[in-house]
Amino acid sequence: MFILKMAERMSDIAGVIAALLTIPLIASLVYEVFSRYVLGSPTYWVYEVSYMLMGSIFALAMGYALKIKQHVSVDLIYARLSARSKAVVDVIGYCAFGFAVWWMTIELFASVINAYQNGEVTGKSAWSPVVWPVYTTWFLGFFMLGVQVIAELIKATATLISGKAWEGNA
């Protein structure tokens, strides 16, 4: 299905971007340690950069983690269920989780617009950068998680209807 392929491709791309963002995160933290302990001159910007990058990494990686089944789960009972029973649990779970994710996505979009229109800044350091770029990244991460939830819901529904576990041929 085209929709599933597109959703999973978006999750893959977001996962790669999240992985690549670890490079500037590590570089900035190494620079901070060097600057603080070798040069005796701590930075005023690394704290802001680090929490923004870390938040962006987590947000962008959520959909990919769901795609590859790396979210936390308790399999004591679930692992012993039939494919159709697992699909029932998945459909219920993805509907509830999807509701929360899409609600959060809408709220984050409102935060992006508000922060941009008001020129909102962090106020956490002397640098105090505007926050709409990082809010935008967080919004995109939740949006892509929501798309992946829909893809997982489609797969669970197909399993529920057919009675056979999804083979992964999106």
N, C-alpha and C positions, 0 to 999 in steps of 0.2 A: 504494500500500500504506500502510495506517494506521501501521504500525511505522516505516516510513521517514519519513513526514511528521512523526511525533512526534519521532523522533531528530533530524531536521534542524531542526525548530522549537526543540528544546532547545539545539542548537548556535547557532542565531541569537540566542536570548535570552541565552545565556552570552556571546556575542560583543558584544552591546550592553552588558551589564553590565561586561565588561572595558573597553570603550571609555569608559564613564562613569567608571570608576575612575581613569582618567588625570586627571580634573579634580581630585580631592583630592590625587593624587600631585603634580601640578604646583603646586597651591596650597601644599602643605606645603613643597616645595622652594624656592619663591619666598619664603615666609615665613622659612625658614631663612637664605637669603642676605640678606634685609633685616635680620633680627634680628642676624645675625653681623657684617655689614659696616657697617650704618647705626647700629644701636643698640649694637653692641659686646657683645652678649649672646647667644651661640649657644644653641640649644635642646638639650635632652637627650632629646628624643623623636622628632625628625624622621628620624633614621637608622633607627630601628625601624619607623616608619610607612612609610618609603619602600621598604625591602626587602620588607616584608609586602605592600604594595600592588603592587609590581612583580611579585612572585611570584604574587600572585592574578591580576593581569592576564594574565600568560603562561599560567597554569594554565587560566583560564576561556576564553582565546582559542584553545587548542589544537584543540578539536573543530571550531570554526568555521573555523580555518585548513585543517584536513583537508577539511572540506566544500567549500570553495571552491578546493581544490587549491593551497594556498600553502605546503605543506611542501616542504622541499628534496628535489629529485629530480634524477637524472642521466638525461637523455633521449637519449643518443647511440644506443643500440640500441632502447630502448623505443618511441621515436617512429616507428620504421620497422616495427614489428610489426603484425600484423592485430589486429582487435578481439578475436578469440578468444585469440590469443597474449598480448595485453596482459592479458586477464582471468585467464589462468593465472598470470602474474607477480603480478598484483594479489591473487589469492586466496592464493597462497603468502606474499606480503609482508604482507597483512592478518592472516593467521593468526599469523605470527611476531610482528608488531608488536602485535597484539591480546593475545597471551599476555603480553608484557612490560608492556603498559598495564594489563591486569587484575591482574597480580601487583603492580604498583606501587599500584594502587587499593586492593587488600586491605591492603597494608602501611601505606598512608596512613590507612586506616580504623582500623587497630590503633593507630597513632600518635595519632589524634584521641582515641580512648577512653582511652589511657594518659595523655596530657597532661591531659585533663579530670579523670580520677580522681586524679591526683597533684598537680594544681594547678601543672603545669610552667610556668615563666616563662623568658624569653629569657636573662636574665643578661648581656646585651650592653650595657646602659646603666643609668643611674640609674633610669630609668622601669621597666624590666624587666617588661613586660606578660605576661599569660598567653598561651600560644601556641595553645590549642585552637581559637580562632576562625579563625586564619589556616590552621591545619592542616585545618580543616573546609573552607575555601574551596579549598585545594589538592586535597583529596580529591574535592570536587565537580567540580573541573576535570578531574581524571583520570577520574572516573566518566563525565562527559559525553564525554570523548575516547573512552573505551571504547565507549560507545553509538554514537558516530559511526563508529568502526571497524567495528562490527557492521553498521551501515547500508551502509558502503562494501563490506563483504564480501558482503552480500546483492546489491548492484548488480553487483559483479564476477561473482558466481555466476550471476546472471540473464544477463549478457552471455556467459558461458562456455557456458551451456545454449542460448541462442538464436543465438549467433554474431553478434549485432548489438550495437553499442555502446549503452550505457545512454543513454536520451534525457533523463533527468532528471525524468520525471513520477512523482515519488514517490507 
